[in-house]
């Protein structure tokens, strides 16, 4: 039965691809005929809601990760994401936004014009207040840093998480964000990243892999069985993530328009398709469809469609979702075991691999407001490939240096005794459950 359903999905997607093309934004009715000037109340309302949706993703991530951790680490896992929400929110106001979106300096970094939000107020930034744009982008910085904690769950010091988040957001996230969205060299080159394939998913995924290798495996891994302690909790977090992702992707249109509507639909379509694909492959491979597999597939689809969501049509989103479910399943179930690294919650296998796939898919399937290889613009794929390669190398090297510096100063890992006891007690002096 699972073989038949999966085969039917492939056939449907293949039938949709030839009629996928959209003759530009105006012809598709996705862009207003005249560009609005000044603050628009509808756009502002949508972006306020989108910002709140993206903010909710980080508590959702905390719950999602916590359910997959062991019982003795549930609060420690939640605390890492929640504290990062507070920490990066302040850092973004102080200097992060200025480095990412301040006036360009040599295509590499923003200057300090917006330091402590100087010169950032209610004046228009496009059709929304500048402060709203700043806040929306700040929520992206928050969840990107929080994603990385999943790779080193259950063995990293809380103090190391704090210091790493500050340094990584400053020296990795802010420059990369400027390159892609803030007027930097990738944006000038014509690289397309609608909502964060490069800036969020590849950067977090590659940093997670580096962190997992530098910090080392959990005590007892892989011989000791370390199952998720509460998949019901993880499902609640998954629901919050999926809900918030509509703000993440559709909000990246920065307006309440047809592009936002397109991103909204492609996001949901890719997530659902990837979840189905993951489950059917798992069913064939392991004999049973799992709840964790369904959730992992959905996140893979969401991460993979992110860079493409505003640039591709629904038919392409189906194909991207199927590719995401299949490739990310292989990365988590096969590649991870072959290479032997301990990425505790599979951040690299899902976000790193999915973000790379999605960013390259833009170069193939873009048909809304831009064109990819399949729609007459082969150079776009090359631009995407260059951006992916540079992002991987830059992120890996910078993260490695930051981790080694922290290890030399305060250390990265908890002691063996603290790891056995669990992060809840050893790092925070409390427990998630009363026995």
C-alpha positions in Angstrom: 0.0 0.0 0.0 2.8 2.5 0.9 4.6 1.7 -2.4 1.4 2.5 -4.3 0.7 5.8 -2.5 4.3 7.0 -2.9 4.3 6.1 -6.6 1.1 8.0 -7.1 2.6 11.1 -5.4 5.6 11.0 -7.8 3.3 10.7 -10.8 1.1 13.6 -9.7 4.1 15.8 -9.2 5.6 14.9 -12.6 2.3 15.9 -14.2 2.3 19.2 -12.5 5.9 20.2 -13.5 5.3 21.0 -17.2 2.5 23.5 -16.4 4.4 25.0 -13.5 5.7 28.2 -15.2 4.3 31.6 -14.2 4.8 34.4 -16.7 6.2 36.9 -14.1 4.8 38.4 -11.0 2.4 40.9 -12.7 0.9 38.3 -15.1 0.3 36.0 -12.2 -1.4 38.7 -10.2 1.2 38.5 -7.5 2.4 42.0 -7.5 0.4 45.2 -7.5 0.5 47.1 -10.8 1.9 50.2 -9.0 4.3 50.0 -6.1 2.8 51.6 -2.9 4.7 54.4 -1.3 4.9 55.1 2.4 3.4 53.1 5.3 0.5 50.8 4.4 -1.7 49.7 7.3 -2.5 46.3 5.8 1.1 45.5 5.2 2.0 46.7 8.7 -0.7 44.6 10.3 0.5 41.5 8.4 4.1 42.1 9.4 3.2 42.6 13.0 1.4 39.3 13.0 4.2 37.6 11.1 6.8 38.9 13.6 4.8 37.4 16.4 4.4 34.1 14.6 8.2 33.9 14.1 8.8 34.8 17.7 6.5 31.9 18.7 8.7 29.5 16.8 11.5 29.7 19.3 9.3 28.6 22.3 7.9 26.0 19.9 11.5 24.9 19.1 12.2 24.6 22.8 9.3 22.3 23.3 10.1 20.3 20.1 13.7 19.7 21.2 12.7 19.1 24.8 10.5 16.2 24.0 13.3 14.5 22.0 15.7 14.9 24.9 15.9 12.5 27.8 13.9 13.3 30.9 16.8 14.5 32.9 17.6 17.2 30.3 14.1 18.5 29.5 14.4 21.9 31.3 18.0 22.4 30.3 17.0 22.0 26.7 14.0 24.4 27.0 16.1 26.9 28.9 18.7 27.1 26.1 16.1 28.2 23.5 14.2 30.5 25.8 17.3 32.2 27.0 18.5 32.7 23.5 15.2 34.4 22.7 15.9 37.0 25.4 19.7 37.3 24.7 19.6 37.7 20.9 16.6 40.1 21.1 18.7 42.5 23.1 21.9 41.9 21.1 19.9 42.6 17.9 18.8 46.0 19.3 22.3 46.9 20.5 24.4 46.1 17.5 23.2 43.0 15.5 20.7 44.9 13.4 23.2 47.6 12.5 25.8 45.0 11.4 23.3 43.1 9.3 21.2 45.9 7.8 23.2 49.1 8.3 24.5 50.9 5.2 26.9 48.6 3.3 30.6 48.6 3.9 32.4 46.9 1.0 29.7 44.3 0.5 30.8 42.6 3.7 29.1 44.2 6.7 26.8 47.0 7.7 28.2 50.0 9.4 27.1 51.3 12.8 24.5 53.8 11.7 21.8 51.8 13.5 23.7 51.1 16.7 21.3 50.8 19.6 18.6 51.5 17.0 19.8 55.0 16.4 18.1 56.3 13.2 15.6 53.4 13.4 12.0 54.6 14.1 8.5 54.7 12.7 9.7 56.0 9.3 8.8 53.8 6.3 11.0 50.9 5.4 9.2 50.0 2.2 5.5 50.0 3.2 6.0 49.2 6.9 7.6 51.1 9.8 11.4 50.6 10.1 10.9 49.3 13.6 8.7 46.5 12.4 11.2 45.4 9.8 13.9 45.4 12.4 11.9 43.3 14.8 10.9 40.8 12.1 14.5 40.3 11.2 15.5 40.0 14.8 13.2 37.0 15.3 15.1 35.3 12.5 18.4 35.9 14.3 16.9 34.4 17.5 15.7 31.1 16.1 18.8 30.5 13.9 21.0 30.6 17.0 18.5 28.5 18.9 18.5 25.8 16.2 22.2 25.0 16.8 21.6 23.9 20.4 19.8 20.8 19.2 23.0 19.3 17.8 24.9 19.5 21.2 21.9 18.8 23.5 22.5 17.0 26.7 26.3 17.7 27.1 27.1 21.4 26.6 27.5 23.9 29.5 24.9 26.6 29.7 27.6 29.2 30.1 29.1 28.0 26.8 25.7 28.3 25.1 25.4 31.9 26.2 28.9 32.9 25.1 28.6 31.0 21.8 25.3 32.6 21.0 26.7 36.1 21.4 29.8 35.4 19.3 28.0 33.4 16.7 25.2 36.0 16.2 27.8 38.8 15.9 30.5 37.2 13.7 28.6 34.6 11.7 24.9 35.5 11.5 25.1 39.2 11.1 27.7 39.2 8.2 25.9 36.4 6.4 22.6 38.2 6.8 24.1 41.3 5.4 25.6 39.5 2.4 22.2 38.0 1.4 19.6 40.5 2.5 21.4 43.7 3.7 22.9 44.9 0.5 26.1 42.7 0.6 27.9 41.0 -2.1 25.6 38.0 -2.5 22.6 40.2 -3.0 24.5 42.3 -5.5 25.4 39.1 -7.3 21.7 38.2 -7.7 21.6 35.3 -5.2 18.0 34.4 -4.3 17.1 33.4 -0.7 13.4 34.2 0.0 13.3 33.5 3.7 16.5 31.9 4.9 18.0 28.9 3.2 21.5 30.4 3.4 21.0 32.7 6.3 19.1 30.4 8.6 19.2 26.7 7.6 22.6 26.2 6.0 24.3 28.4 8.6 22.6 26.6 11.5 23.0 23.2 10.0 26.7 23.5 9.2 27.5 25.1 12.6 25.6 22.2 14.2 27.7 19.6 12.5 30.9 21.4 13.5 29.7 21.8 17.1 28.8 18.2 17.3 32.2 17.1 16.1 34.2 19.6 18.3 32.2 18.9 21.5 32.1 15.2 20.9 29.5 12.5 21.4 27.2 12.1 24.4 28.5 9.7 27.0 27.4 6.2 25.8 26.5 7.1 22.3 25.9 5.2 20.1 25.9 2.0 22.2 23.4 3.2 24.8 19.8 3.6 23.6 18.7 7.3 24.1 15.1 7.5 23.0 13.0 10.7 23.1 11.3 10.9 26.5 8.0 12.6 25.4 7.0 12.6 21.7 3.7 14.1 22.7 5.6 17.2 23.8 7.5 17.2 20.6 4.3 17.1 18.6 3.1 20.2 20.4 6.3 21.9 19.5 6.0 20.8 15.9 2.5 22.3 15.7 3.8 25.6 17.0 6.7 25.5 14.5 4.5 24.8 11.5 2.1 27.5 12.6 4.9 30.0 13.0 6.5 29.1 9.7 3.7 30.8 7.9 5.0 34.1 9.3 8.5 33.0 8.7 8.0 32.4 4.9 4.9 34.4 3.9 6.0 37.3 6.1 9.2 37.5 4.1 7.2 39.1 1.3 7.2 42.1 3.7 3.7 42.9 2.5 0.2 41.5 2.5 0.2 40.7 -1.2 0.2 37.8 -3.8 3.8 36.9 -3.1 2.9 36.3 0.6 -0.1 34.2 -0.5 2.2 32.1 -2.8 4.7 31.6 -0.1 1.9 30.6 2.3 0.6 27.9 0.1 4.0 26.5 -1.1 5.1 26.3 2.6 2.2 24.2 3.6 2.4 22.0 0.5 6.1 21.3 0.8 5.8 20.5 4.5 3.0 18.1 4.0 4.5 16.4 1.0 7.9 15.9 2.8 6.2 14.4 5.8 4.3 11.9 3.7 7.5 11.1 1.7 9.6 10.5 4.9 6.9 8.3 6.4 6.5 6.2 3.3 10.2 5.7 2.9 10.6 4.9 6.6 7.7 2.4 6.3 9.4 0.6 3.4 12.9 0.9 5.0 12.2 0.0 8.6 8.8 -1.7 8.4 6.8 0.9 10.5 5.7 4.5 10.1 6.7 6.6 13.2 5.4 9.7 14.7 8.9 11.1 15.0 9.5 10.4 11.3 6.4 12.3 10.3 7.5 15.3 12.4 11.0 15.1 11.1 9.7 15.0 7.5 7.5 18.0 8.1 10.4 20.1 9.5 12.6 18.9 6.5 9.9 20.2 4.1 9.5 23.5 5.9 13.3 24.1 6.0 13.8 23.1 2.4 11.0 25.2 0.9 12.1 28.3 2.9 14.5 29.8 0.4 12.2 29.0 -2.5 8.8 29.7 -1.0 8.2 33.0 -2.7 9.9 32.1 -6.0 8.3 28.8 -7.0 4.8 27.6 -7.7 2.8 24.9 -5.9 3.7 22.2 -8.5 7.4 22.9 -7.8 6.7 22.9 -4.1 5.4 19.3 -4.4 8.6 18.2 -6.0 10.8 20.1 -3.6 8.9 18.5 -0.7 9.3 15.0 -2.0 13.0 15.6 -2.5 13.3 17.0 1.0 11.6 14.1 2.6 13.8 11.6 0.7 17.2 13.3 1.0 16.8 14.4 4.6 15.7 10.9 5.6 18.8 9.5 4.0 21.0 12.1 5.8 19.5 11.2 9.2 19.1 7.5 8.8 22.1 6.5 6.7 24.7 9.3 6.4 24.8 10.0 10.2 25.4 6.4 11.0 28.1 6.0 8.4 30.0 9.1 9.5 29.5 8.4 13.2 28.9 12.0 14.5 26.4 12.7 17.3 24.1 15.4 16.1 21.7 14.8 19.0 18.5 16.1 17.4 19.5 16.0 13.7 20.0 19.7 13.0 22.5 19.1 10.2 20.6 16.2 8.6 17.4 18.2 8.4 18.3 21.9 8.3 21.7 21.8 6.8 20.9 19.3 4.1 17.4 20.7 3.6 18.6 24.3 3.4 21.2 23.3 0.8 18.7 21.4 -1.3 16.2 24.3 -1.1 18.7 27.0 -2.0 19.8 25.0 -5.1 16.2 24.3 -6.0 15.6 28.0 -6.4 18.2 27.9 -9.2 16.1 25.2 -10.9 12.5 26.0 -10.2 12.2 29.7 -9.7 9.4 31.0 -11.9 7.7 33.7 -9.8 9.4 37.1 -10.1 12.6 35.3 -11.1 13.7 32.5 -13.3 15.7 29.4 -12.7 17.3 26.8 -15.0 14.0 25.2 -16.0 12.6 28.5 -17.0 15.3 29.9 -19.2 17.9 31.2 -16.7 20.8 28.7 -16.2 23.2 31.2 -14.6 20.9 31.4 -11.6 21.8 27.9 -10.6 25.5 28.8 -10.7 24.9 31.8 -8.5 23.0 29.6 -6.0 25.8 27.1 -6.0 28.5 29.7 -5.3 26.4 31.1 -2.4 25.9 27.7 -0.9 29.6 26.8 -1.2 30.8 30.1 0.4 28.2 29.9 3.2 29.3 26.4 4.1 33.0 27.2 4.2 32.6 30.6 6.0 30.2 29.2 8.6 32.3 26.1 9.3 35.5 28.0 9.8 34.0 30.8 11.8 32.1 28.3 14.1 35.2 26.2 14.6 37.2 29.2 15.7 34.5 30.4 18.1 34.1 27.0 19.6 37.8 26.5 20.2 38.1 30.0 21.7 35.2 29.2 24.2 36.7 25.8 25.0 40.0 27.5 25.9 38.4 30.1 28.0 35.6 28.4 29.9 35.2 25.0 28.4 32.4 23.6 26.3 31.3 20.4 28.0 29.9 19.5 31.3 31.8 17.0 33.4 31.0 13.3 33.2 29.3 13.4 36.5 27.2 16.4 35.4 26.2 14.7 32.2 25.1 11.6 34.1 23.1 13.7 36.5 21.5 15.6 33.7 21.5 19.3 32.7 18.4 20.1 34.6 20.1 19.5 38.0 23.7 20.1 37.1 23.2 23.4 35.2 20.0 24.8 36.7 19.3 23.1 40.0 15.8 22.0 39.2 14.0 19.2 37.6 11.3 19.0 34.9 9.4 16.2 36.6 8.5 15.4 40.2 9.1 11.6 40.7 
